[in-house]
Each structure stands twice: as structure tokens, then as C-alpha cells.
Amino acid sequence: MPHGATPGKSLTPESLYQSEGQYVWNSLRRLGVRDADLEDLTHEVFIVALRRLPSYDPLRPIRPWLFGIATRVAGHQRRWWRRRGETLGELPDVEDPGPPPDEALADREQRALLIRALGRIKLERRAVLILHELDEVAIPEIARALSIPLNTAYSRLRIGRAELVAAVRRLEGRR
Amino acid sequence: MREPVEALPDELRALLEREREGLPIPRRADARLAARLASLPVALPGMTPSMDLGSRLARLLGRRLTIALVSLGVGGGVGARLAGRFQPAAAHPVEPQATETRPARAALPAPPPPAAPRTSSARAPVSETTPGAPIARRQSAPPIAPAPPPRPVAAPPSPLPVAPAPPVAVSAPSIPPAAPAAPSIADERQLLETARVALLRGDASSGLEALTRHAEEYPAGALAEERESLTIQALAQAGRRDAAEQLLHQFEANYPKSLSLPALRLGLSENP
């Protein structure tokens, strides 16, 4: 299910997070939110989403809708929460992998390259690019989710693509 | 439909392909996020997108106060015990948090067996959906260190008449939202989940029962804030408005930034 599950009748903050938390996290990351802010802004996206549920059309896929909220939240970069982490107890961090093997390192570098390239593109076009090229959402759906005219969505994609190609080339030339 | 990606150079397509699969949320952040969102007011079953959080909570809080009053045989005493437990910090002020032992159960009577069969105990363990959970559960299984001496309880729980409840006599505690050592966040969540489900059923007394157990087993647990938020809702649902308000005041003092606050205040103010 490329666009996430359509919420059933009993939608709770938890169930929404369980199904879409990772999607929101990654969307914010792709939109250029710093790692240190991902947690807080992910939280904020869900808070906003729950508040705006009345405006969500259950017949539409939920991910583009969430992405629209994530785009606004990333744009604001304001933070409701500051270091709430210490109030909730630290879990043992079993993720420390030691030095990454080559493949993992390459993966990280490649991802970072793409994110940096995206970061050079204006947010409104970046959002269309991410939704289309990564989430594989059709342009009409994107236009709806971002509340922009269809033609605008197409033109943002076209310009954004050209900018992305150029940005990647520049970044690669520098390596 | 999708335009062909062929318009993009191969190299860029490869980059996109790689990134298409998102990264997992780091364990700790995931656990914290799940807990933070779980501490939001409960959603009702059948909740429709047309209801916002405030109205959902208001509806929850306003439901069948009178029925709850009648059926509160257990809940009253439970609530009183719970209210007494609202000062975990006073009970053990500066506990070194580095130890692996979970907080010892205070020298208080064990909670009575649940009044009703716990429907939620059959639910899949939370750990299935919480990446950090399996480890946490493993660590929590047997007590690792010799049992610490029973902890003195600062203020014995004050017995409360069932209803209408007078203000709970609790000294304003200053719970430092300190990181607890309890590694068993999944177990904690399970208990709170039980409470939440009970509240959704309108069964305030079972909800309070589960919340009491949580307060006893994890007095300074990682999810204490969520517990207190749920407790306020449970008391309100049970018609014990005074107690709910009293605890709300403490909650405001302890967690001034809690996201649950607006909805809790709204819920209490709209149901006089």
C-alpha cells in the first residue's frame, strides 16, 4: 500500500503513529529537517493532523495529506517541544553498530547526497518532487494534498526536476 | 499517472531508488514518540474525522456520570489509593536512576484482583509494535538485584468516600520529570493500554484499577505523565469531579507543558 492505510473507524493517535510514524519521520527528513529536530517535528505533525482530522477526506490516501501537513510544519520550523526526552526515560540504545561496513557507509552517503540536493530546491518544489519521485504519488493527488492548482503542480515538478539534476551534478562534482 | 522517470539521468534515478525506502526511526525516538502520542486523550471507538480532540474528550468526560457513580464500588477506594500515589517523588526523592532494578513495589497492599475480566489482556503485546520493547521486556522479567528495602511512603493514601468526593488531601508534589530507570516501558504501556480500553468501554472502575496498578508498580515510571492524564479522565468519567480537578492542578504543576493539558481543561470545564 503505497500511500498508507486508510484509517478505519477507530483511529487513535497511537494507531495513526504506528502506521504512519515512519512515513512522517522520513518525509520531514527529506524536506530538510535537521536530525535533531525530527522527533519534535514528527510529534508536531501528528498533533496538527489529529486536530485537522475534520478536514481529512477518508476516501483519499492519508499519506499525501500528512505530507501536506509535514510540509507546513517543516516550513515553520517552530517547536512546541523542547527536549522532552529526559522525562520519558532512556531506553538502552542497542543500535550502536560500531563502524559501518562499506555498504552501509555508501548508503548513508548516497542518501545524504540526495537530501542535500533536495535542500537546494525551494521548499514548494521540493515537496512536489518528494511526493512524486519518492512517494510515487500522482500529480493530481499531489495538487489536492498541497492545495495547489494542477498546472502549478506540474510546473513545480518540471522545474524541480531540472533543479534536482543540476544540484546533484554540482554536489557530485565537488566530491 | 506517473510520468516516466526516464526523464531523469540514471544516476539520479539510482539515488531516488535508494531513498524510496525510508529509514527506520531510531529506537529511542520511536519509543518516546509513541509514548508522547499515547498520552494524548483517548479517542473513542467509532470516532469520526469530524470530531476534534476536544469534543471527543468532552464527550468521553461527559458520559454517564450517574451510571459510573453507581458502579463505582471498587473505583472509589482505588481512586483514593491512586490519589495517594500521586507523589512518587516525595516517596523516593532522589533515586539514582542508573540501576537496572525496577522500582520496588512500595510496602502497600497488593492491588485487589481485577473486578472484571480484562478484555485487553488478550491483546497482542505492545512490544510487537514498539521496536524498543523486546529488550525492555526481557530486562524487566526477573528482578536482577536483591530486592531493595521497602521504601517509606511519604503520605499514606487518604481514604476517600466514594462520591461525592471531597478534595483529595494531597500535598502539592514536585515530581521532577526525571528519567526513570525502568526498562520495561512495554509492560508499562500494557497496563495503561488496559486502562485506556476500560475507559473506552465506559468502565471507569476497571480503568482506575489498572491505573492504580501502574502507579504501584511504576511509581516514577516512564509513562507517569500518561498515567496521570488518564487518571484525571477516569476520575472525571467516574463522576468524581473534585478529585479530577485536584489531580489536574497537580498535573498542571508537574507537567506544565503537557500536550494533554488543553484537552483535559476543556473536558473538565465543559462538564460542570
HADDOCK unambig.tbl for C-alpha pairs under 7 A between the chains (distance, minus, plus):
assign (segid A and resid 9 and name CA) (segid B and resid 46 and name CA) 4.95 0.50 0.50
assign (segid A and resid 9 and name CA) (segid B and resid 47 and name CA) 6.40 0.50 0.50
assign (segid A and resid 9 and name CA) (segid B and resid 48 and name CA) 6.76 0.50 0.50
assign (segid A and resid 10 and name CA) (segid B and resid 44 and name CA) 6.97 0.50 0.50
assign (segid A and resid 10 and name CA) (segid B and resid 45 and name CA) 4.70 0.50 0.50
assign (segid A and resid 10 and name CA) (segid B and resid 46 and name CA) 4.91 0.50 0.50
assign (segid A and resid 10 and name CA) (segid B and resid 47 and name CA) 5.76 0.50 0.50
assign (segid A and resid 11 and name CA) (segid B and resid 47 and name CA) 6.81 0.50 0.50
assign (segid A and resid 12 and name CA) (segid B and resid 43 and name CA) 5.39 0.50 0.50
assign (segid A and resid 13 and name CA) (segid B and resid 37 and name CA) 5.80 0.50 0.50
assign (segid A and resid 13 and name CA) (segid B and resid 38 and name CA) 6.45 0.50 0.50
assign (segid A and resid 14 and name CA) (segid B and resid 34 and name CA) 6.56 0.50 0.50
assign (segid A and resid 14 and name CA) (segid B and resid 37 and name CA) 6.06 0.50 0.50
assign (segid A and resid 14 and name CA) (segid B and resid 38 and name CA) 5.52 0.50 0.50
assign (segid A and resid 17 and name CA) (segid B and resid 34 and name CA) 6.96 0.50 0.50
assign (segid A and resid 22 and name CA) (segid B and resid 24 and name CA) 6.36 0.50 0.50
assign (segid A and resid 22 and name CA) (segid B and resid 25 and name CA) 6.09 0.50 0.50
assign (segid A and resid 25 and name CA) (segid B and resid 25 and name CA) 6.95 0.50 0.50
assign (segid A and resid 26 and name CA) (segid B and resid 22 and name CA) 5.78 0.50 0.50
assign (segid A and resid 26 and name CA) (segid B and resid 23 and name CA) 6.59 0.50 0.50
assign (segid A and resid 39 and name CA) (segid B and resid 29 and name CA) 6.22 0.50 0.50
assign (segid A and resid 43 and name CA) (segid B and resid 33 and name CA) 6.51 0.50 0.50
assign (segid A and resid 51 and name CA) (segid B and resid 52 and name CA) 5.73 0.50 0.50
assign (segid A and resid 51 and name CA) (segid B and resid 53 and name CA) 6.39 0.50 0.50
assign (segid A and resid 53 and name CA) (segid B and resid 49 and name CA) 4.86 0.50 0.50
assign (segid A and resid 53 and name CA) (segid B and resid 50 and name CA) 6.59 0.50 0.50
assign (segid A and resid 53 and name CA) (segid B and resid 52 and name CA) 6.82 0.50 0.50
assign (segid A and resid 54 and name CA) (segid B and resid 49 and name CA) 4.74 0.50 0.50
assign (segid A and resid 54 and name CA) (segid B and resid 50 and name CA) 4.15 0.50 0.50
assign (segid A and resid 54 and name CA) (segid B and resid 51 and name CA) 6.41 0.50 0.50
assign (segid A and resid 54 and name CA) (segid B and resid 52 and name CA) 6.85 0.50 0.50
assign (segid A and resid 56 and name CA) (segid B and resid 49 and name CA) 6.88 0.50 0.50
assign (segid A and resid 85 and name CA) (segid B and resid 32 and name CA) 6.85 0.50 0.50
assign (segid A and resid 86 and name CA) (segid B and resid 178 and name CA) 6.57 0.50 0.50
assign (segid A and resid 86 and name CA) (segid B and resid 179 and name CA) 5.39 0.50 0.50
assign (segid A and resid 87 and name CA) (segid B and resid 177 and name CA) 4.78 0.50 0.50
assign (segid A and resid 87 and name CA) (segid B and resid 178 and name CA) 5.32 0.50 0.50
assign (segid A and resid 87 and name CA) (segid B and resid 179 and name CA) 5.16 0.50 0.50
assign (segid A and resid 88 and name CA) (segid B and resid 32 and name CA) 6.59 0.50 0.50
assign (segid A and resid 88 and name CA) (segid B and resid 179 and name CA) 5.75 0.50 0.50
assign (segid A and resid 88 and name CA) (segid B and resid 222 and name CA) 4.67 0.50 0.50
assign (segid A and resid 88 and name CA) (segid B and resid 223 and name CA) 6.57 0.50 0.50
assign (segid A and resid 89 and name CA) (segid B and resid 179 and name CA) 4.08 0.50 0.50
assign (segid A and resid 89 and name CA) (segid B and resid 180 and name CA) 5.25 0.50 0.50
assign (segid A and resid 89 and name CA) (segid B and resid 181 and name CA) 6.77 0.50 0.50
assign (segid A and resid 89 and name CA) (segid B and resid 222 and name CA) 5.35 0.50 0.50
assign (segid A and resid 90 and name CA) (segid B and resid 28 and name CA) 6.97 0.50 0.50
assign (segid A and resid 90 and name CA) (segid B and resid 179 and name CA) 6.73 0.50 0.50
assign (segid A and resid 91 and name CA) (segid B and resid 28 and name CA) 5.96 0.50 0.50
assign (segid A and resid 91 and name CA) (segid B and resid 183 and name CA) 6.42 0.50 0.50
assign (segid A and resid 110 and name CA) (segid B and resid 15 and name CA) 6.47 0.50 0.50
assign (segid A and resid 111 and name CA) (segid B and resid 15 and name CA) 6.96 0.50 0.50
assign (segid A and resid 111 and name CA) (segid B and resid 19 and name CA) 6.00 0.50 0.50
assign (segid A and resid 114 and name CA) (segid B and resid 15 and name CA) 6.51 0.50 0.50
assign (segid A and resid 134 and name CA) (segid B and resid 16 and name CA) 6.40 0.50 0.50
assign (segid A and resid 134 and name CA) (segid B and resid 20 and name CA) 4.98 0.50 0.50
assign (segid A and resid 135 and name CA) (segid B and resid 20 and name CA) 6.93 0.50 0.50
assign (segid A and resid 138 and name CA) (segid B and resid 1 and name CA) 5.17 0.50 0.50
assign (segid A and resid 138 and name CA) (segid B and resid 2 and name CA) 5.53 0.50 0.50
